[in-house]
Amino acid sequence: MEENKLRGLDTAIRRIRKQVFTEIADIAFSGADLREIEKIPYIISPGDVPRYRESIYRERAVSSERVRLAMGLSLRPEDAPVHITSGVEETNIGQLYYEPPLMQVIPSACYACENHVFEVSNQCKGCLAQPCAEVCPTEAIHRVRGFAVIEQDKCIQCGKCKEVCPYDAISEKRRPCADACGVNAIESDHMGRASINQRKCVSCGMCMTSCPFGAISDKSQIYQMIRALLGGRKMIAELAPAFVGQFGENVAPETVKAALIELGFDNVYEVALGADIAAMAEAIHYANDTLSHPEALMLTSCCYSWQLLVKKHFPELKQYISHELTPMVETARIIKQKHSDAAVVFIGPCASKKLEAQREDIRSDIDFVITFEELLGIFEARGIDLEEMQKRIPINDASGAGRGYSVAGGVAGAVEKCIDLMFADVEVCIHHAEGLRECKKLLARAKAGKLNGCLIEGMACPGGCVGGAGTNLAINRAARQVEQFVKDAQFQIPDINLIEM
């Protein structure tokens, strides 16, 4: 699993993001003049003493851009005067979701970190052996006042010096956002700040969760969703199975459903219901179609960043992506069949689902997408404390297999269970990967023809959906919560009649 040292920590970045979401949600619920949004940077950074950065003005500049992104707006130009609220009136959700791109670097927040640089620290003892210089293939290391120094214009970042230093005095400095990006989409602008190559980016959001300066953020729909919630239209939430534990590890799933009803939703469905249908359909597709063509294989379709990875970086394999709808869309269509007048809100752990919902072929199915992180800010704005809440409403829409979609290996596992149920004599060849780098390795093998006949599951985020960019809980703890949620399901394998829905 790819490591992210910030995940699960209650950092200043997480607190600021939550405060932005809470302040915007509060304005949305109150119906206050949109000009009140201009005050949010001053609420976050009151007075004249900076709390987070070297300057109060920089703090407010960064917060201003966070507010715009949280309103679904693009960043302002750096060389022109534009109000924070400029363009808010045009953010009519009936007309558009977001002006792309989804993931953006806030220039005023980026500290232009060095990207893959080896430097000698003050731990250097100036030893006589000087093994670092001996192994350097480009003679980039020499002595200055008895201590080793690396000439950066000669260094080729091979790391041999670091490997042999007996004092561990050579540090490898890497840009955290670039290190977290499995598709090498993080580049540099003319000032050395991070920039995102949108041709490569698959909007997984791992760069956002890894930046220790909070310089990368995605766009949100919380304001528009809340205004719709107050507008009188029937609103139905669909909860991705990774939700358990995300609002407090002692908060029961039934409490989360009750809290959403209290928030104003008419009903709540498990997205795992759509996962059950997808698992059954993909089991049939694998047994009847994939295995009948010796050179074919099947790539799961539930993770949208995984789909984008295939389409952008391995286009030769895109024909093998399952045509089955993602659980988000499958569940939404079930809801719309039963409640044609309702707006559907997907609540999940994922940034890229916001992009998936923009696709023209499913635009009418999903009205809003918000993350667990954003929902936490909304609950805060409404004064809903789930840990103190006593009310519970049963939530029993799906099987354990469908709920297991939220952890790495769970998708392929669910499909395999369905194959065993319907095609007892079929042997399943399964491979799965989590994290984009591992996914790329698996796809490279598939491209080389080494995985023909296999069912291949890819999850862009480490750990699966529980590691998504919009989660609130450390991955290992979230996975344990899902494991219990799976066990608590009334049945473990989907009902075969689901595929007829």
Number of C-alpha atoms within 10 A of each C-alpha: 12 15 11 19 11 15 17 17 12 11 11 14 18 17 12 17 19 19 19 26 27 22 23 25 28 20 19 24 17 12 11 11 9 13 14 12 20 14 13 21 22 16 14 16 18 13 10 10 12 15 14 14 14 10 13 17 16 15 20 22 17 19 24 25 24 30 25 23 23 23 26 26 27 22 19 17 9 9 6 7 8 12 12 23 17 13 14 14 8 10 18 11 15 9 8 12 24 21 11 13 14 23 23 22 21 23 21 16 20 19 13 15 17 15 19 17 17 23 18 18 14 10 12 18 14 13 13 7 9 20 16 23 21 14 16 18 14 12 14 16 23 15 12 10 7 12 17 23 20 22 14 13 7 12 17 14 14 12 18 15 25 21 13 17 17 14 11 14 18 24 16 14 13 15 19 22 27 24 20 24 22 25 18 15 20 24 14 17 12 7 8 14 20 27 21 21 14 15 9 16 22 29 29 29 27 27 28 25 26 24 21 19 15 21 25 25 23 23 26 26 23 25 21 19 21 19 16 18 20 17 10 9 13 18 23 24 25 26 25 28 27 30 26 26 23 24 23 14 13 13 18 18 21 15 22 26 24 22 21 18 17 14 17 15 21 15 16 22 22 25 29 29 28 28 33 32 27 30 31 26 22 28 26 18 17 24 17 13 14 21 20 11 11 9 13 20 24 26 27 26 24 25 26 24 26 28 22 21 26 23 16 16 19 16 12 11 18 17 14 17 18 21 15 18 19 22 25 28 24 20 28 27 20 16 22 17 12 10 14 11 12 17 23 27 22 26 26 29 28 28 29 25 22 25 19 21 21 19 11 9 9 15 15 16 22 23 22 23 28 22 26 24 22 27 21 20 23 26 21 19 20 14 10 16 15 20 14 9 13 11 13 14 15 10 16 16 17 26 24 24 29 31 30 28 31 30 25 25 21 19 29 27 19 28 30 25 19 24 24 15 15 15 15 10 10 14 12 18 14 17 15 20 24 25 25 25 19 19 22 22 12 21 23 16 12 20 15 10 13 13 21 20 21 20 26 26 25 32 31 32 28 23 22 26 29 34 32 28 27 27 28 26 25 17 21 12 15 25 24 15 19 23 17 12 21 21 15 13 18 12 14 18 20 25 14 14 9 14 15 7 7
